[in-house]
Amino acid sequence: MLPGEIDYVIYEGLGNIPHFNDAVEIPETVNEWRREITAADAVLFCSPEYAFGVPGTLKNALDWAVGSVAFSAKPVALITASSGGEKAHAALLNILTALGTSIIDDLLISFVRTKLNGQGEITDSNTLMSIQSLVNKLVSSVKNNPAPL
């Protein structure tokens, strides 16, 4: 759903980040995470809800970002896709606010499994339009306010 000229990275290192402990010496995996966020023009979060909350690996990584400026004024968008999702969605919005992000848009997709086919593709046209709208807003926020060099 991203325009062709947009480069993106799907960060797959959350599971490698050690448990948050407010250490004086920051582990290299945490520094890598912070560098990835700092280098990004924007961040799109897409998360499920587990046990009425934020998945542990994501919350852990965000906790490590609290002591940095990696997310400061960073344009972000949030999609929560789950059976319900309201509690995790609200919690993530609060966390992103605490990190000082610039929340461009957010979308809660409840009962997500009813909106997918057997291959995991979105079949619900309203959901597709809502996601495309969110993506367009996030991309526009970067194009209209490019980061200084």
C-alpha positions in Angstrom: 0.0 0.0 0.0 3.1 2.3 0.1 3.9 4.4 -3.0 6.7 2.9 -5.1 9.2 5.7 -4.2 8.9 4.9 -0.5 11.7 2.8 1.0 10.7 0.9 4.1 12.2 -1.6 6.6 10.3 -4.2 8.6 12.2 -4.3 11.8 12.6 -7.9 12.9 14.9 -7.5 15.9 12.4 -7.0 18.7 13.0 -10.5 20.1 16.7 -9.8 20.3 16.4 -6.9 22.6 17.2 -7.8 26.2 14.7 -7.3 29.0 14.6 -3.6 30.0 16.6 -2.9 33.2 17.6 0.8 33.0 21.2 -0.2 32.6 23.9 2.5 32.5 25.6 0.6 29.7 23.2 0.2 26.8 23.3 -3.2 25.0 24.3 -3.0 21.3 20.9 -4.5 20.2 19.2 -1.6 22.0 21.5 0.9 20.3 20.7 -0.7 16.9 17.0 -0.4 17.6 17.4 3.3 18.6 19.5 4.0 15.4 16.8 2.4 13.2 14.1 4.5 14.8 16.3 7.7 14.6 17.1 7.1 10.9 13.4 6.5 10.0 11.4 9.4 8.6 8.3 7.9 10.1 7.3 4.7 11.9 4.2 2.6 11.3 3.3 0.2 14.2 1.0 -2.7 13.5 0.3 -4.8 16.6 -2.1 -7.4 18.0 -3.4 -7.4 21.5 -2.3 -10.1 23.9 -4.1 -10.7 27.2 -5.7 -7.2 26.9 -2.3 -5.6 26.5 0.7 -4.7 24.4 2.8 -7.6 23.2 5.7 -8.0 25.6 8.5 -7.7 23.1 7.1 -4.5 21.7 6.5 -3.0 25.1 10.1 -4.0 26.1 11.6 -2.3 23.1 9.5 0.9 23.7 10.7 0.9 27.3 14.3 1.0 26.1 13.4 4.0 23.9 12.1 6.1 26.8 15.6 7.3 27.9 16.5 8.4 24.3 15.2 10.9 21.9 14.8 8.4 19.1 11.0 8.9 18.9 11.0 12.6 19.7 8.6 14.4 17.3 8.8 11.3 15.0 5.7 10.9 12.8 4.0 7.6 13.7 0.8 5.8 12.9 -0.7 2.8 14.8 -2.7 -0.1 13.6 -4.0 -2.5 16.2 -5.5 -5.7 14.6 -6.9 -8.2 17.0 -10.1 -9.9 18.2 -10.9 -6.9 20.3 -7.9 -4.7 20.6 -9.2 -1.7 22.5 -7.0 -2.0 25.6 -3.8 -2.6 23.7 -4.6 0.2 21.3 -5.3 2.7 24.1 -2.1 1.6 25.9 0.0 2.0 22.8 -1.4 5.4 22.1 -0.4 6.4 25.7 3.1 4.9 25.3 3.6 6.7 22.0 2.5 10.0 23.6 4.9 9.4 26.5 7.7 8.9 23.9 7.0 12.3 22.4 6.0 11.0 19.0 3.8 12.9 16.6 0.8 10.6 16.2 -0.4 11.1 12.6 -3.3 8.6 12.6 -4.4 5.4 14.3 -6.7 2.6 13.4 -8.3 -0.2 15.5 -9.3 -3.3 13.5 -11.4 -5.4 15.7 -12.4 -9.0 14.8 -9.5 -8.9 12.2 -9.8 -12.6 11.4 -13.2 -12.0 9.9 -11.6 -9.6 7.5 -8.9 -11.9 6.1 -8.9 -14.9 3.7 -7.0 -18.1 4.3 -3.8 -16.6 2.9 -4.0 -13.7 5.4 -5.0 -11.1 2.8 -7.5 -8.4 3.7 -10.8 -9.0 2.0 -12.9 -6.3 3.7 -13.0 -3.3 1.5 -13.7 -0.8 4.4 -10.7 -2.1 6.2 -8.5 -1.8 3.1 -9.7 1.8 2.6 -9.0 2.7 6.2 -5.5 1.2 6.1 -4.8 3.0 2.8 -6.0 6.3 4.3 -3.8 5.9 7.4 -0.7 5.0 5.2 -1.5 8.0 2.9 -1.6 10.4 5.9 1.7 9.1 7.3 3.4 9.4 3.9 2.0 12.9 3.4 3.2 13.9 6.8 6.8 13.1 5.8 6.5 14.6 2.3 5.1 17.8 3.7 7.5 18.1 6.6 10.8 16.5 5.6 13.4 16.0 8.3 16.2 18.5 8.2 19.6 17.2 7.0 
